[in-house]
């Protein structure tokens, strides 16, 4: 099953003394297990462009879709056998301690079930 892992920044980081995982070690481990498909960092919210169509008119705004202290810093696509595997991958990402990680399973286009 493929999962979208959304990596977000927030204002409530972990303050424990546990050693941090480096992003390079995280990538190495995932690549060795064949669980990392792709991922990228994203520029800060100030670089976002919001596109909406209302009443046939395209409206473009230079802002994010939500005003919040949290913002999406990047994403990864994971290929994991189970949700538990994906949770383990997310929990070992360095931003799990400094931000938030959201996991969403892919929903294949040909799967009509909600």
Biopython code that builds the backbone (N, CA, C, O; Angstrom):
import numpy as np
from Bio.PDB.StructureBuilder import StructureBuilder

atoms = [
    (1, "UNK", "N", (0.864, -1.173, 0.000)),
    (1, "UNK", "CA", (0.000, 0.000, 0.000)),
    (1, "UNK", "C", (0.904, 1.228, 0.000)),
    (1, "UNK", "O", (1.916, 1.277, 0.698)),
    (2, "UNK", "N", (0.519, 2.200, -0.787)),
    (2, "UNK", "CA", (1.270, 3.452, -0.809)),
    (2, "UNK", "C", (0.603, 4.468, 0.111)),
    (2, "UNK", "O", (-0.621, 4.535, 0.219)),
    (3, "UNK", "N", (1.452, 5.257, 0.770)),
    (3, "UNK", "CA", (1.000, 6.291, 1.692)),
    (3, "UNK", "C", (1.665, 7.606, 1.332)),
    (3, "UNK", "O", (2.848, 7.644, 0.993)),
    (4, "UNK", "N", (0.898, 8.682, 1.407)),
    (4, "UNK", "CA", (1.456, 10.017, 1.327)),
    (4, "UNK", "C", (1.798, 10.426, 2.742)),
    (4, "UNK", "O", (0.935, 10.417, 3.620)),
    (5, "UNK", "N", (3.035, 10.781, 2.968)),
    (5, "UNK", "CA", (3.479, 11.249, 4.277)),
    (5, "UNK", "C", (3.703, 12.750, 4.162)),
    (5, "UNK", "O", (4.642, 13.195, 3.502)),
    (6, "UNK", "N", (2.843, 13.522, 4.801)),
    (6, "UNK", "CA", (2.937, 14.973, 4.771)),
    (6, "UNK", "C", (3.738, 15.414, 5.992)),
    (6, "UNK", "O", (3.390, 15.096, 7.129)),
    (7, "UNK", "N", (4.805, 16.142, 5.739)),
    (7, "UNK", "CA", (5.705, 16.598, 6.797)),
    (7, "UNK", "C", (5.403, 18.066, 7.060)),
    (7, "UNK", "O", (5.554, 18.903, 6.170)),
    (8, "UNK", "N", (4.976, 18.380, 8.278)),
    (8, "UNK", "CA", (4.581, 19.745, 8.601)),
    (8, "UNK", "C", (5.375, 20.298, 9.780)),
    (8, "UNK", "O", (5.800, 19.562, 10.670)),
    (9, "UNK", "N", (5.560, 21.600, 9.760)),
    (9, "UNK", "CA", (6.218, 22.327, 10.845)),
    (9, "UNK", "C", (5.130, 22.785, 11.803)),
    (9, "UNK", "O", (4.058, 23.204, 11.368)),
    (10, "UNK", "N", (5.395, 22.709, 13.102)),
    (10, "UNK", "CA", (4.467, 23.290, 14.080)),
    (10, "UNK", "C", (5.262, 23.913, 15.210)),
    (10, "UNK", "O", (6.488, 23.810, 15.248)),
    (11, "UNK", "N", (4.570, 24.551, 16.120)),
    (11, "UNK", "CA", (5.240, 25.285, 17.192)),
    (11, "UNK", "C", (5.395, 24.529, 18.488)),
    (11, "UNK", "O", (5.692, 25.138, 19.515)),
    (12, "UNK", "N", (5.203, 23.215, 18.478)),
    (12, "UNK", "CA", (5.253, 22.438, 19.711)),
    (12, "UNK", "C", (6.185, 21.239, 19.543)),
    (12, "UNK", "O", (5.721, 20.100, 19.506)),
    (13, "UNK", "N", (7.512, 21.483, 19.440)),
    (13, "UNK", "CA", (8.442, 20.370, 19.220)),
    (13, "UNK", "C", (8.647, 19.519, 20.465)),
    (13, "UNK", "O", (8.352, 19.938, 21.584)),
    (14, "UNK", "N", (9.162, 18.305, 20.239)),
    (14, "UNK", "CA", (9.540, 17.400, 21.314)),
    (14, "UNK", "C", (10.727, 18.005, 22.063)),
    (14, "UNK", "O", (11.650, 18.532, 21.443)),
    (15, "UNK", "N", (10.703, 17.932, 23.381)),
    (15, "UNK", "CA", (11.800, 18.506, 24.173)),
    (15, "UNK", "C", (12.587, 17.438, 24.917)),
    (15, "UNK", "O", (13.370, 17.760, 25.811)),
    (16, "UNK", "N", (12.391, 16.175, 24.565)),
    (16, "UNK", "CA", (13.112, 15.103, 25.247)),
    (16, "UNK", "C", (14.589, 15.139, 24.868)),
    (16, "UNK", "O", (14.984, 15.798, 23.906)),
    (17, "UNK", "N", (15.396, 14.419, 25.642)),
    (17, "UNK", "CA", (16.831, 14.348, 25.390)),
    (17, "UNK", "C", (17.209, 13.187, 24.476)),
    (17, "UNK", "O", (18.395, 12.924, 24.279)),
    (18, "UNK", "N", (16.235, 12.498, 23.922)),
    (18, "UNK", "CA", (16.517, 11.349, 23.049)),
    (18, "UNK", "C", (17.310, 11.824, 21.833)),
    (18, "UNK", "O", (17.065, 12.913, 21.314)),
    (19, "UNK", "N", (18.261, 11.003, 21.378)),
    (19, "UNK", "CA", (19.051, 11.416, 20.213)),
    (19, "UNK", "C", (18.176, 11.537, 18.966)),
    (19, "UNK", "O", (17.234, 10.767, 18.774)),
    (20, "UNK", "N", (18.503, 12.513, 18.129)),
    (20, "UNK", "CA", (17.747, 12.726, 16.907)),
    (20, "UNK", "C", (18.315, 11.877, 15.779)),
    (20, "UNK", "O", (19.522, 11.646, 15.700)),
    (21, "UNK", "N", (17.420, 11.416, 14.906)),
    (21, "UNK", "CA", (17.814, 10.696, 13.708)),
    (21, "UNK", "C", (18.169, 11.720, 12.641)),
    (21, "UNK", "O", (17.460, 12.714, 12.484)),
    (22, "UNK", "N", (19.251, 11.496, 11.909)),
    (22, "UNK", "CA", (19.570, 12.407, 10.810)),
    (22, "UNK", "C", (18.713, 12.039, 9.606)),
    (22, "UNK", "O", (18.343, 10.878, 9.431)),
    (23, "UNK", "N", (18.404, 13.019, 8.790)),
    (23, "UNK", "CA", (17.597, 12.763, 7.608)),
    (23, "UNK", "C", (18.321, 11.826, 6.652)),
    (23, "UNK", "O", (17.683, 11.024, 5.970)),
    (24, "UNK", "N", (19.649, 11.917, 6.595)),
    (24, "UNK", "CA", (20.420, 11.018, 5.724)),
    (24, "UNK", "C", (20.282, 9.569, 6.179)),
    (24, "UNK", "O", (20.109, 8.675, 5.350)),
    (25, "UNK", "N", (20.356, 9.328, 7.489)),
    (25, "UNK", "CA", (20.173, 7.962, 8.013)),
    (25, "UNK", "C", (18.764, 7.459, 7.741)),
    (25, "UNK", "O", (18.567, 6.293, 7.400)),
    (26, "UNK", "N", (17.787, 8.343, 7.893)),
    (26, "UNK", "CA", (16.392, 7.975, 7.642)),
    (26, "UNK", "C", (16.211, 7.528, 6.197)),
    (26, "UNK", "O", (15.614, 6.482, 5.942)),
    (27, "UNK", "N", (16.726, 8.319, 5.242)),
    (27, "UNK", "CA", (16.638, 7.956, 3.822)),
    (27, "UNK", "C", (17.348, 6.646, 3.534)),
    (27, "UNK", "O", (16.825, 5.803, 2.806)),
    (28, "UNK", "N", (18.526, 6.470, 4.094)),
    (28, "UNK", "CA", (19.291, 5.241, 3.864)),
    (28, "UNK", "C", (18.500, 4.026, 4.308)),
    (28, "UNK", "O", (18.397, 3.045, 3.571)),
    (29, "UNK", "N", (17.936, 4.084, 5.520)),
    (29, "UNK", "CA", (17.167, 2.954, 6.041)),
    (29, "UNK", "C", (15.955, 2.652, 5.158)),
    (29, "UNK", "O", (15.685, 1.490, 4.854)),
    (30, "UNK", "N", (15.235, 3.677, 4.750)),
    (30, "UNK", "CA", (14.051, 3.469, 3.911)),
    (30, "UNK", "C", (14.423, 2.911, 2.546)),
    (30, "UNK", "O", (13.752, 2.014, 2.035)),
    (31, "UNK", "N", (15.477, 3.431, 1.960)),
    (31, "UNK", "CA", (15.905, 2.936, 0.650)),
    (31, "UNK", "C", (16.361, 1.488, 0.726)),
    (31, "UNK", "O", (16.089, 0.707, -0.187)),
    (32, "UNK", "N", (17.049, 1.117, 1.798)),
    (32, "UNK", "CA", (17.481, -0.277, 1.964)),
    (32, "UNK", "C", (16.293, -1.224, 2.054)),
    (32, "UNK", "O", (16.369, -2.363, 1.592)),
    (33, "UNK", "N", (15.196, -0.758, 2.647)),
    (33, "UNK", "CA", (13.995, -1.598, 2.782)),
    (33, "UNK", "C", (13.049, -1.446, 1.594)),
    (33, "UNK", "O", (12.028, -2.131, 1.532)),
    (34, "UNK", "N", (13.369, -0.568, 0.659)),
    (34, "UNK", "CA", (12.523, -0.360, -0.516)),
    (34, "UNK", "C", (11.205, 0.319, -0.197)),
    (34, "UNK", "O", (10.225, 0.125, -0.916)),
    (35, "UNK", "N", (11.159, 1.113, 0.869)),
    (35, "UNK", "CA", (9.903, 1.735, 1.276)),
    (35, "UNK", "C", (9.751, 3.177, 0.800)),
    (35, "UNK", "O", (8.650, 3.725, 0.848)),
    (36, "UNK", "N", (10.829, 3.798, 0.343)),
    (36, "UNK", "CA", (10.752, 5.187, -0.099)),
    (36, "UNK", "C", (10.551, 5.224, -1.595)),
    (36, "UNK", "O", (11.349, 4.657, -2.341)),
    (37, "UNK", "N", (9.489, 5.887, -2.052)),
    (37, "UNK", "CA", (9.189, 5.990, -3.474)),
    (37, "UNK", "C", (9.723, 7.308, -4.016)),
    (37, "UNK", "O", (10.447, 7.331, -5.011)),
    (38, "UNK", "N", (9.363, 8.405, -3.358)),
    (38, "UNK", "CA", (9.851, 9.728, -3.733)),
    (38, "UNK", "C", (9.458, 10.733, -2.664)),
    (38, "UNK", "O", (8.642, 10.436, -1.792)),
    (39, "UNK", "N", (10.030, 11.902, -2.734)),
    (39, "UNK", "CA", (9.685, 12.969, -1.810)),
    (39, "UNK", "C", (10.434, 14.233, -2.167)),
    (39, "UNK", "O", (11.420, 14.203, -2.904)),
    (40, "UNK", "N", (9.957, 15.336, -1.638)),
    (40, "UNK", "CA", (10.579, 16.626, -1.887)),
    (40, "UNK", "C", (10.315, 17.571, -0.720)),
    (40, "UNK", "O", (9.322, 17.438, -0.004)),
    (41, "UNK", "N", (11.220, 18.520, -0.546)),
    (41, "UNK", "CA", (10.957, 19.639, 0.349)),
    (41, "UNK", "C", (10.076, 20.622, -0.406)),
    (41, "UNK", "O", (10.057, 20.631, -1.637)),
    (42, "UNK", "N", (9.353, 21.441, 0.327)),
    (42, "UNK", "CA", (8.533, 22.491, -0.280)),
    (42, "UNK", "C", (8.996, 23.842, 0.244)),
    (42, "UNK", "O", (9.436, 23.962, 1.387)),
    (43, "UNK", "N", (8.894, 24.836, -0.592)),
    (43, "UNK", "CA", (9.245, 26.191, -0.161)),
    (43, "UNK", "C", (8.222, 26.661, 0.877)),
    (43, "UNK", "O", (7.127, 26.104, 0.957)),
    (44, "UNK", "N", (8.568, 27.677, 1.669)),
    (44, "UNK", "CA", (7.658, 28.166, 2.727)),
    (44, "UNK", "C", (6.335, 28.702, 2.163)),
    (44, "UNK", "O", (6.218, 28.949, 0.963)),
    (45, "UNK", "N", (5.351, 28.876, 3.037)),
    (45, "UNK", "CA", (4.024, 29.331, 2.607)),
    (45, "UNK", "C", (4.044, 30.635, 1.822)),
    (45, "UNK", "O", (3.169, 30.858, 0.984)),
    (46, "UNK", "N", (5.014, 31.495, 2.071)),
    (46, "UNK", "CA", (5.082, 32.772, 1.353)),
    (46, "UNK", "C", (5.268, 32.568, -0.154)),
    (46, "UNK", "O", (4.983, 33.475, -0.936)),
    (47, "UNK", "N", (5.737, 31.401, -0.564)),
    (47, "UNK", "CA", (5.953, 31.110, -1.984)),
    (47, "UNK", "C", (4.746, 30.437, -2.623)),
    (47, "UNK", "O", (4.779, 30.109, -3.809)),
    (48, "UNK", "N", (3.683, 30.228, -1.855)),
    (48, "UNK", "CA", (2.510, 29.509, -2.357)),
    (48, "UNK", "C", (1.651, 30.393, -3.259)),
    (48, "UNK", "O", (1.619, 31.614, -3.106)),
    (49, "UNK", "N", (0.968, 29.766, -4.184)),
    (49, "UNK", "CA", (-0.026, 30.422, -5.029)),
    (49, "UNK", "C", (-1.323, 29.638, -4.892)),
    (49, "UNK", "O", (-1.351, 28.429, -5.122)),
    (50, "UNK", "N", (-2.373, 30.312, -4.524)),
    (50, "UNK", "CA", (-3.690, 29.693, -4.351)),
    (50, "UNK", "C", (-4.501, 29.926, -5.618)),
    (50, "UNK", "O", (-4.627, 31.065, -6.068)),
    (51, "UNK", "N", (-5.055, 28.858, -6.203)),
    (51, "UNK", "CA", (-5.851, 28.951, -7.425)),
    (51, "UNK", "C", (-7.255, 28.448, -7.126)),
    (51, "UNK", "O", (-7.433, 27.341, -6.616)),
    (52, "UNK", "N", (-8.237, 29.257, -7.442)),
    (52, "UNK", "CA", (-9.647, 28.886, -7.286)),
    (52, "UNK", "C", (-10.407, 29.313, -8.530)),
    (52, "UNK", "O", (-10.035, 30.285, -9.187)),
    (53, "UNK", "N", (-11.464, 28.591, -8.853)),
    (53, "UNK", "CA", (-12.366, 29.007, -9.918)),
    (53, "UNK", "C", (-13.733, 29.197, -9.291)),
    (53, "UNK", "O", (-14.282, 28.284, -8.674)),
    (54, "UNK", "N", (-14.277, 30.397, -9.456)),
    (54, "UNK", "CA", (-15.596, 30.745, -8.926)),
    (54, "UNK", "C", (-16.376, 31.457, -10.016)),
    (54, "UNK", "O", (-15.905, 32.436, -10.595)),
    (55, "UNK", "N", (-17.581, 30.954, -10.292)),
    (55, "UNK", "CA", (-18.447, 31.539, -11.324)),
    (55, "UNK", "C", (-17.720, 31.684, -12.653)),
    (55, "UNK", "O", (-17.886, 32.680, -13.357)),
    (56, "UNK", "N", (-16.908, 30.673, -12.993)),
    (56, "UNK", "CA", (-16.202, 30.673, -14.261)),
    (56, "UNK", "C", (-14.955, 31.540, -14.308)),
    (56, "UNK", "O", (-14.294, 31.609, -15.344)),
    (57, "UNK", "N", (-14.623, 32.193, -13.220)),
    (57, "UNK", "CA", (-13.458, 33.082, -13.180)),
    (57, "UNK", "C", (-12.337, 32.440, -12.359)),
    (57, "UNK", "O", (-12.561, 31.957, -11.249)),
    (58, "UNK", "N", (-11.134, 32.445, -12.923)),
    (58, "UNK", "CA", (-9.972, 31.931, -12.199)),
    (58, "UNK", "C", (-9.434, 33.042, -11.313)),
    (58, "UNK", "O", (-9.118, 34.136, -11.780)),
    (59, "UNK", "N", (-9.337, 32.737, -10.017)),
    (59, "UNK", "CA", (-8.818, 33.701, -9.047)),
    (59, "UNK", "C", (-7.491, 33.176, -8.512)),
    (59, "UNK", "O", (-7.395, 32.030, -8.074)),
    (60, "UNK", "N", (-6.488, 34.015, -8.552)),
    (60, "UNK", "CA", (-5.141, 33.637, -8.107)),
    (60, "UNK", "C", (-4.748, 34.554, -6.962)),
    (60, "UNK", "O", (-4.855, 35.777, -7.054)),
    (61, "UNK", "N", (-4.285, 33.927, -5.868)),
    (61, "UNK", "CA", (-3.864, 34.674, -4.688)),
    (61, "UNK", "C", (-2.493, 34.179, -4.264)),
    (61, "UNK", "O", (-2.241, 32.974, -4.276)),
    (62, "UNK", "N", (-1.621, 35.072, -3.896)),
    (62, "UNK", "CA", (-0.292, 34.689, -3.406)),
    (62, "UNK", "C", (-0.363, 34.433, -1.908)),
    (62, "UNK", "O", (0.018, 35.276, -1.096)),
    (63, "UNK", "N", (-0.857, 33.253, -1.561)),
    (63, "UNK", "CA", (-0.966, 32.867, -0.151)),
    (63, "UNK", "C", (-1.277, 31.386, -0.068)),
    (63, "UNK", "O", (-1.601, 30.744, -1.068)),
    (64, "UNK", "N", (-1.176, 30.858, 1.132)),
    (64, "UNK", "CA", (-1.548, 29.466, 1.342)),
    (64, "UNK", "C", (-3.049, 29.367, 1.529)),
    (64, "UNK", "O", (-3.744, 30.380, 1.618)),
    (65, "UNK", "N", (-3.550, 28.126, 1.589)),
    (65, "UNK", "CA", (-4.989, 27.911, 1.722)),
    (65, "UNK", "C", (-5.489, 28.118, 3.142)),
    (65, "UNK", "O", (-6.696, 28.227, 3.355)),
    (66, "UNK", "N", (-4.583, 28.176, 4.123)),
    (66, "UNK", "CA", (-5.014, 28.343, 5.510)),
    (66, "UNK", "C", (-4.029, 29.257, 6.239)),
    (66, "UNK", "O", (-2.823, 29.220, 5.993)),
    (67, "UNK", "N", (-4.561, 30.057, 7.120)),
    (67, "UNK", "CA", (-3.704, 30.897, 7.949)),
    (67, "UNK", "C", (-3.447, 30.156, 9.248)),
    (67, "UNK", "O", (-4.342, 30.025, 10.083)),
    (68, "UNK", "N", (-2.233, 29.673, 9.416)),
    (68, "UNK", "CA", (-1.903, 28.860, 10.565)),
    (68, "UNK", "C", (-0.408, 28.914, 10.825)),
    (68, "UNK", "O", (0.367, 29.246, 9.928)),
    (69, "UNK", "N", (-0.001, 28.594, 12.032)),
    (69, "UNK", "CA", (1.428, 28.528, 12.352)),
    (69, "UNK", "C", (2.063, 27.279, 11.770)),
    (69, "UNK", "O", (3.259, 27.259, 11.476)),
    (70, "UNK", "N", (1.254, 26.227, 11.604)),
    (70, "UNK", "CA", (1.750, 25.007, 10.987)),
    (70, "UNK", "C", (1.768, 25.195, 9.475)),
    (70, "UNK", "O", (0.912, 25.881, 8.917)),
    (71, "UNK", "N", (2.743, 24.585, 8.821)),
    (71, "UNK", "CA", (2.783, 24.624, 7.362)),
    (71, "UNK", "C", (3.477, 23.380, 6.844)),
    (71, "UNK", "O", (4.314, 22.784, 7.522)),
    (72, "UNK", "N", (3.113, 23.002, 5.638)),
    (72, "UNK", "CA", (3.657, 21.789, 5.028)),
    (72, "UNK", "C", (5.066, 22.093, 4.525)),
    (72, "UNK", "O", (5.268, 22.976, 3.692)),
    (73, "UNK", "N", (6.030, 21.346, 5.048)),
    (73, "UNK", "CA", (7.431, 21.553, 4.700)),
    (73, "UNK", "C", (7.897, 20.611, 3.602)),
    (73, "UNK", "O", (8.901, 20.873, 2.939)),
    (74, "UNK", "N", (7.169, 19.511, 3.407)),
    (74, "UNK", "CA", (7.558, 18.548, 2.387)),
    (74, "UNK", "C", (6.648, 17.346, 2.414)),
    (74, "UNK", "O", (5.682, 17.285, 3.175)),
    (75, "UNK", "N", (6.976, 16.393, 1.571)),
    (75, "UNK", "CA", (6.179, 15.175, 1.508)),
    (75, "UNK", "C", (7.068, 14.018, 1.073)),
    (75, "UNK", "O", (8.136, 14.212, 0.490)),
    (76, "UNK", "N", (6.607, 12.830, 1.366)),
    (76, "UNK", "CA", (7.243, 11.609, 0.894)),
    (76, "UNK", "C", (6.134, 10.645, 0.508)),
    (76, "UNK", "O", (5.048, 10.663, 1.087)),
    (77, "UNK", "N", (6.419, 9.815, -0.465)),
    (77, "UNK", "CA", (5.517, 8.727, -0.815)),
    (77, "UNK", "C", (6.194, 7.449, -0.363)),
    (77, "UNK", "O", (7.320, 7.147, -0.757)),
    (78, "UNK", "N", (5.486, 6.703, 0.474)),
    (78, "UNK", "CA", (6.008, 5.473, 1.053)),
    (78, "UNK", "C", (5.306, 4.267, 0.451)),
    (78, "UNK", "O", (4.140, 4.346, 0.064)),
    (79, "UNK", "N", (6.012, 3.168, 0.375)),
    (79, "UNK", "CA", (5.425, 1.907, -0.046)),
    (79, "UNK", "C", (5.616, 0.930, 1.110)),
    (79, "UNK", "O", (6.691, 0.353, 1.275)),
    (80, "UNK", "N", (4.570, 0.750, 1.905)),
    (80, "UNK", "CA", (4.651, -0.058, 3.129)),
    (80, "UNK", "C", (3.592, -1.156, 3.092)),
    (80, "UNK", "O", (2.510, -0.970, 2.537)),
    (81, "UNK", "N", (3.912, -2.279, 3.679)),
    (81, "UNK", "CA", (2.992, -3.415, 3.689)),
    (81, "UNK", "C", (1.740, -3.133, 4.522)),
    (81, "UNK", "O", (0.645, -3.582, 4.182)),
    (82, "UNK", "N", (1.910, -2.390, 5.605)),
    (82, "UNK", "CA", (0.788, -2.139, 6.515)),
    (82, "UNK", "C", (0.843, -0.703, 7.030)),
    (82, "UNK", "O", (1.858, -0.017, 6.899)),
    (83, "UNK", "N", (-0.262, -0.266, 7.616)),
    (83, "UNK", "CA", (-0.284, 1.048, 8.257)),
    (83, "UNK", "C", (0.732, 1.090, 9.401)),
    (83, "UNK", "O", (1.386, 2.112, 9.605)),
    (84, "UNK", "N", (0.871, 0.001, 10.143)),
    (84, "UNK", "CA", (1.858, -0.039, 11.225)),
    (84, "UNK", "C", (3.270, 0.209, 10.711)),
    (84, "UNK", "O", (4.055, 0.901, 11.358)),
    (85, "UNK", "N", (3.595, -0.355, 9.544)),
    (85, "UNK", "CA", (4.906, -0.096, 8.937)),
    (85, "UNK", "C", (5.063, 1.387, 8.596)),
    (85, "UNK", "O", (6.109, 1.983, 8.852)),
    (86, "UNK", "N", (4.022, 1.971, 8.020)),
    (86, "UNK", "CA", (4.068, 3.392, 7.662)),
    (86, "UNK", "C", (4.200, 4.266, 8.907)),
    (86, "UNK", "O", (4.914, 5.268, 8.888)),
    (87, "UNK", "N", (3.519, 3.894, 9.984)),
    (87, "UNK", "CA", (3.629, 4.637, 11.245)),
    (87, "UNK", "C", (5.053, 4.569, 11.769)),
    (87, "UNK", "O", (5.584, 5.573, 12.244)),
    (88, "UNK", "N", (5.679, 3.398, 11.691)),
    (88, "UNK", "CA", (7.075, 3.265, 12.135)),
    (88, "UNK", "C", (7.987, 4.176, 11.309)),
    (88, "UNK", "O", (8.854, 4.853, 11.862)),
    (89, "UNK", "N", (7.796, 4.193, 10.004)),
    (89, "UNK", "CA", (8.600, 5.059, 9.132)),
    (89, "UNK", "C", (8.403, 6.517, 9.521)),
    (89, "UNK", "O", (9.374, 7.262, 9.648)),
    (90, "UNK", "N", (7.161, 6.926, 9.710)),
    (90, "UNK", "CA", (6.866, 8.315, 10.075)),
    (90, "UNK", "C", (7.459, 8.680, 11.429)),
    (90, "UNK", "O", (7.989, 9.777, 11.606)),
    (91, "UNK", "N", (7.371, 7.770, 12.371)),
    (91, "UNK", "CA", (7.879, 8.049, 13.727)),
    (91, "UNK", "C", (9.390, 8.184, 13.765)),
    (91, "UNK", "O", (9.932, 8.806, 14.679)),
    (92, "UNK", "N", (10.080, 7.611, 12.785)),
    (92, "UNK", "CA", (11.542, 7.710, 12.767)),
    (92, "UNK", "C", (12.035, 8.892, 11.943)),
    (92, "UNK", "O", (13.234, 9.174, 11.926)),
    (93, "UNK", "N", (11.131, 9.587, 11.261)),
    (93, "UNK", "CA", (11.524, 10.782, 10.497)),
    (93, "UNK", "C", (11.906, 11.890, 11.485)),
    (93, "UNK", "O", (11.203, 12.077, 12.478)),
    (94, "UNK", "N", (12.990, 12.627, 11.247)),
    (94, "UNK", "CA", (13.403, 13.674, 12.184)),
    (94, "UNK", "C", (12.319, 14.714, 12.474)),
    (94, "UNK", "O", (12.277, 15.255, 13.579)),
    (95, "UNK", "N", (11.458, 15.001, 11.524)),
    (95, "UNK", "CA", (10.416, 16.008, 11.754)),
    (95, "UNK", "C", (9.275, 15.498, 12.620)),
    (95, "UNK", "O", (8.415, 16.285, 13.018)),
    (96, "UNK", "N", (9.240, 14.202, 12.924)),
    (96, "UNK", "CA", (8.217, 13.706, 13.846)),
    (96, "UNK", "C", (8.424, 14.333, 15.224)),
    (96, "UNK", "O", (7.475, 14.489, 15.992)),
    (97, "UNK", "N", (9.666, 14.688, 15.529)),
    (97, "UNK", "CA", (9.977, 15.311, 16.822)),
    (97, "UNK", "C", (9.927, 16.833, 16.757)),
    (97, "UNK", "O", (9.701, 17.484, 17.777)),
    (98, "UNK", "N", (10.131, 17.402, 15.595)),
    (98, "UNK", "CA", (10.154, 18.854, 15.482)),
    (98, "UNK", "C", (8.928, 19.432, 14.819)),
    (98, "UNK", "O", (8.779, 20.651, 14.733)),
    (99, "UNK", "N", (8.055, 18.573, 14.352)),
    (99, "UNK", "CA", (6.858, 19.022, 13.659)),
    (99, "UNK", "C", (5.761, 17.989, 13.768)),
    (99, "UNK", "O", (5.521, 17.436, 14.841)),
    (100, "UNK", "N", (5.103, 17.731, 12.669)),
    (100, "UNK", "CA", (4.016, 16.750, 12.620)),
    (100, "UNK", "C", (4.116, 15.969, 11.326)),
    (100, "UNK", "O", (4.557, 16.483, 10.298)),
    (101, "UNK", "N", (3.701, 14.729, 11.399)),
    (101, "UNK", "CA", (3.667, 13.876, 10.219)),
    (101, "UNK", "C", (2.240, 13.373, 10.054)),
    (101, "UNK", "O", (1.647, 12.839, 10.991)),
    (102, "UNK", "N", (1.703, 13.547, 8.873)),
    (102, "UNK", "CA", (0.369, 13.007, 8.571)),
    (102, "UNK", "C", (0.529, 11.923, 7.520)),
    (102, "UNK", "O", (1.224, 12.113, 6.522)),
    (103, "UNK", "N", (-0.111, 10.793, 7.745)),
    (103, "UNK", "CA", (-0.096, 9.689, 6.789)),
    (103, "UNK", "C", (-1.473, 9.554, 6.164)),
    (103, "UNK", "O", (-2.487, 9.561, 6.862)),
    (104, "UNK", "N", (-1.499, 9.431, 4.845)),
    (104, "UNK", "CA", (-2.758, 9.176, 4.148)),
    (104, "UNK", "C", (-2.540, 8.073, 3.133)),
    (104, "UNK", "O", (-1.644, 8.167, 2.294)),
    (105, "UNK", "N", (-3.364, 7.013, 3.202)),
    (105, "UNK", "CA", (-3.241, 5.966, 2.195)),
    (105, "UNK", "C", (-3.725, 6.482, 0.843)),
    (105, "UNK", "O", (-4.661, 7.277, 0.763)),
    (106, "UNK", "N", (-3.073, 6.017, -0.208)),
    (106, "UNK", "CA", (-3.542, 6.349, -1.548)),
    (106, "UNK", "C", (-4.897, 5.687, -1.760)),
    (106, "UNK", "O", (-5.164, 4.614, -1.219)),
    (107, "UNK", "N", (-5.730, 6.315, -2.531)),
    (107, "UNK", "CA", (-7.050, 5.798, -2.863)),
    (107, "UNK", "C", (-7.087, 5.614, -4.378)),
    (107, "UNK", "O", (-7.348, 6.566, -5.113)),
    (108, "UNK", "N", (-6.828, 4.393, -4.844)),
    (108, "UNK", "CA", (-6.764, 4.164, -6.292)),
    (108, "UNK", "C", (-8.022, 4.649, -6.994)),
    (108, "UNK", "O", (-9.134, 4.479, -6.494)),
    (109, "UNK", "N", (-7.833, 5.246, -8.142)),
    (109, "UNK", "CA", (-8.925, 5.840, -8.921)),
    (109, "UNK", "C", (-9.992, 4.822, -9.273)),
    (109, "UNK", "O", (-11.167, 5.173, -9.379)),
    (110, "UNK", "N", (-9.597, 3.541, -9.460)),
    (110, "UNK", "CA", (-10.570, 2.512, -9.843)),
    (110, "UNK", "C", (-11.243, 1.837, -8.650)),
    (110, "UNK", "O", (-12.000, 0.882, -8.822)),
    (111, "UNK", "N", (-10.968, 2.333, -7.437)),
    (111, "UNK", "CA", (-11.584, 1.803, -6.218)),
    (111, "UNK", "C", (-12.748, 2.718, -5.833)),
    (111, "UNK", "O", (-12.528, 3.817, -5.325)),
    (112, "UNK", "N", (-13.969, 2.276, -6.071)),
    (112, "UNK", "CA", (-15.147, 3.099, -5.813)),
    (112, "UNK", "C", (-15.528, 3.160, -4.346)),
    (112, "UNK", "O", (-16.338, 4.003, -3.961)),
    (113, "UNK", "N", (-14.961, 2.281, -3.508)),
    (113, "UNK", "CA", (-15.324, 2.272, -2.083)),
    (113, "UNK", "C", (-14.796, 3.507, -1.377)),
    (113, "UNK", "O", (-13.659, 3.922, -1.601)),
    (114, "UNK", "N", (-15.622, 4.090, -0.528)),
    (114, "UNK", "CA", (-15.214, 5.291, 0.216)),
    (114, "UNK", "C", (-14.260, 4.972, 1.331)),
    (114, "UNK", "O", (-13.825, 5.872, 2.048)),
]
sb = StructureBuilder()
sb.init_structure("model")
sb.init_model(0)
sb.init_chain("A")
sb.init_seg("    ")
for serial, (resi, resn, name, xyz) in enumerate(atoms, 1):
    if name == "N":
        sb.init_residue(resn, " ", resi, " ")
    sb.init_atom(name, np.array(xyz, "f"), 0.0, 1.0, " ", f" {name:<3s}", serial, name[0])
structure = sb.get_structure()
